[in-house]
Amino acid sequence: MSARFPTPVPGCAVEGAVEGADARGWALQVEELCLSFGAARTKVAALDKLSFRLRRGEIGCLLGASGCGKTTALRTIAGFLRPESGCVHIDAHCVASAQKWTEPERRGVGVVFQDYALFPHLDVAANVGFGLRRHSAAERAQRVRAMLELVGLPGSGARFPHELSGGQQQRVALARALAPQPSILLLDEPFSNLDPDLRERLALDLREILKRAGTTALLVTHDQYEAFALADRVGVMQAGHIEQWDTPYRIYHQPATREVADFVGLGAFLPGIVEHRDGQSQVHIELGTLPIRERTDQAIAGAAANVDGEVIVLLRPDDVVHDDASALHAQVVRKAFRGAQFLYTLRLPSGATLLALVPSHHDHAIGESIGIRFDADHVVTFDVQEAAPTRH
């Protein structure tokens, strides 16, 4: 389901924000989308002023737990749902708002569905060429061959979907969506039907395919590892809005909110005291005194601290290093074997717990005391008044 834009679409209420010089380079802009479900008295907000942007050739991802609104956002961009307010722009054209509407087939959007939605009675070539019916037979055949080569399935045109593995079916669905050269490719949990071991490898393959094709794409998933493997930009969603839209690295290492820190990756939160001296900042926690070297981190810590300098400090498992020479010890209360590493849950003398990734040749027993120290490039702090998030 994809097509090139036939003609420019007339403006909408917020269209001026992206037209002209500001529109150059943006393939997709979502501006303050709002959408609710249910009757007047029982309305539930599915999208709450959702906003983000994708440059041409970028791969974005909406990441979040079930019910956060990510699939609703995708369906609204595709044209299957109509927003109550806000606007969707594709290549600077407003395609959806309360005032303007472009039919899904005229948006220049391709969609890869969760179940792939291949036609079982058609062979692979016919599936891939389904959206190319306006092309000549020769053009269609050439494009189908090119797409099958792009997704790593050359010579598979005569096979039928039931003869393919799940990963191969996913590649055929991708080839079909890319064949009409859409402006935007939308992917709805494309790896959910695959074995866990296959997902990350196919995510990397998919990223390579999209980059080679120069396609702008938006993925929705609840799996952070898929998001990190595939996307240039990730938006962590909660309650219909984006908590943070950033690079995967910054989402993990510099989360903007406690909700982002809790949802992405593993970690523990320890109390700390921020101290500023001679233009330098440091935070005291049970593990010791941590220098805050980055100006941005210093500013965040200063803003987060209350009158007594109290903050909450995030520690990721890779921030905690096992060190037999360290004077600080923690007790192993839980361990999970992960092949090359153990994930230890450790109890500090205060009773607080934290996590540590330790090479698996350091096989310690439950109840054993081991030496640890802190080692991280960034000190991530939060306001002590900020409510603790719920683990999803």
Secondary structure by P-SEA (a helix, b strand, c coil): ccccccbbbbbccccccccccccccccbbbcbbbbbbccccccccccccccccccccbbbbbcccccccaaaaaaaaaccccccccccccccccccccccccccccccbbbbcccccccccccaaaaaacccccccaaaaaaaaaaaaaaaccccccccccccccaaaaaaaaaaaaacccccbbbbccccccccccaaaaaaaaaaaaaaaaccccccccccaaaaaaccccccccccccccccccccccccccccaaaaaacccbbbbbbbbbbcccbbbbbccccccccccaaaaaaaaaaccccbbbbbbbccccccccccccbbbbbcbbbbccccccccccccccccccccccccccccccbbbbbbbbccbbbbbbccccccccc
